């Protein structure tokens, strides 16, 4: 019961803090970490000790999976070069920079152990950066690069951590073994992801029940993650590849009812898991402080050094890799050099999260031949990097973006493209209607023609003036009032016993679906 009470309390705090964050205009990941830190010093309240496997196996796969489902595969492929430069190149660069810095501060600690901490703090969080980027309206390409980086960098960091820990505990590590481990992780992860995408896609195509469809979707991250990890392939890569594959083919794999239900389901799961992750990070502070072996002054000095290296390393890496790659004519022709604003924002979007803390907690207690090292200090350094990057970079990223005047996406161009495609879609729909109308009643056929015309007109209306009500907006406003009146009639009929509860629920569901379309103006 105590464990169940903690879970209920965790969810309650996540919900309450998220509501507060929206009301006061603070990013919820930042406020959740702060609230967690405060709660950690209150005795007897949400005393939850974070198990690394809970994050790395229980929470990370579904978070990565839903992020991959929502990622555009064409945009991901187009931006693969900058994504890999960040997700692999920057992870290795940060690992080395932090590792050698720690070696200078702790000359008695083996370099392999120092590099292990470098790998721990190297990957930005899969949630924080994109949450901030979407909220402040950064350009779509910047968001795609940050999303792509966060989908892959956990895999490269965990593989690097595995190699560094192996060397630190005395296992034989050479160039061949490192290449072998990396190849198995990447190639195996891709293979499991492709196989999982084909298998799960086959299942989705043959399942008609939305509840079963969503149950399959819920299991999918672990169906590919666990088998991949069992043979030392990268479960993270497997989940990402599977998610990208299924997300790209989703319009042809599921029924409309399944997609609607799955979208609502994963939005709730994502909200709770992401909130729980940041709250759990904050809740660990009290226990971590108690485990530190060094003096307060040394700990603060080391923390300042590591935070500085982590932030500077990203800046130092992003600008040269952005512009030096354009020296190659092929790259320059395909992708001209961007303005300084884009790389500047990307270089400042280096917020760390729960994966960093979970990886730190998984560090070994002793090294080769029982050699001691300051594990408690390493864990508190990782925690400090999380908090500092979240608060410093996360809170200031909107200001930095405004100061740099980062150009947003052209909404008029987006609306024009949508209107053009919608016009083509409406023509295709009307052609299919004329082909299949046959002996259908004339009133039904005419109603369908008008619906196609209405959808086409709606797309063009979005290009018009925004200072007066459009016909579609007027329709939506009046139809909402009509639906409200209709609901009231059904409710009174149920209360008086004229209709059973089941009839009310079915009618209410139909009206709710119609009103949900009105929110976007599709009716």
C-alpha angles and dihedrals in degrees: 000000000000090000092047090049090053091052092049090046091049092053092045092052092047092053095044094046093047091052090049092048091055093048095051095038098244123137107258096226090059095046092045092055091048092048089048091053091051093047092048090068094051107092116235096009117115096333096183121162111208115234110205091222091057089063101033096043106017105038109018099061097056092042091052092043096055090044090053091048089057096045120102109240094205090050091046092052093047091052096040094115097057090038093056092043088057100034096046110012097044092044091056092043093050091045091055095043094051093040096054091043091055091046089058091049094044107031092171094060117088115254091236090062091049090050089050090061089046089057090047095057096035103087120074114224122275091224112033101057097047092042090056094041094053094044095054093043101244117181115284092244093054089050091049092052092048092046092048092048092051092049094056108025094075089061095050092044094049092048090049090048091051092053094045093048091048090054092045094053093049104263117145109263124177138149093277095050092047091050091046094051093046092048093049090047096049103033092040092047092051091047093051090045093052092045091047092049091052094045097045091042089054090051094047091052091055099042115090100176113089092210092055090044091055093045088055090049091051092053095044099087092056094038088066100027100055099047091047093051091047090066093039093256117136110273088191092059090045093053093046095048092046092048093049091049095049095041092053092051098037096110089063100036104057139041119249091253092053093049093049092049093044092051092053092043096051092044089059094044091048092049094051097042095046092047093047091050095057094041090051090052091056093045092062097064099091094052093044094052090052091055098053112117100193132073121276092247094051092045092052092047093050091046092052090049095049094045090049092049092048093051097041093045091060093049092046091050102043101055100048094043090048096053106024091059088059088067086081107085093216092055092043093052094048096041119017118211113277126226118271092257096073098051090041092057092045091050090054095046096083102125116159126212148174097318089064092053094044091050090049092051089052092060112120119262092227138019132223115323091008093294111170123228132175097268092161090054091049092052093048089048089055090048091049091052090052095051095041095049093044095048099034101037100024095050095044099040093089090051092047091050091051092045091051090045092227106200112239126216116287102255091190090056090048091050091047091052091048092049092050094050092043089053090053090046092051091050090051091048093050091048090053089047093054089047095053103028093098111145095351113136113273091234092057093049092048091049090053091049090052091049091054090048091048093053091049092048091048092058091052091046090064087067092057133085117307097204096079136047115266121218090253092051090050090049091051093048094050094041091054089056091049092050090050090055092046092051091053091054092051091047093052091046090054092047092051093049097246092122131024123247091255092060091052092050094050093048091045091051091052091049092046091053090051092048092049087059090051089059088071095029098244094142 
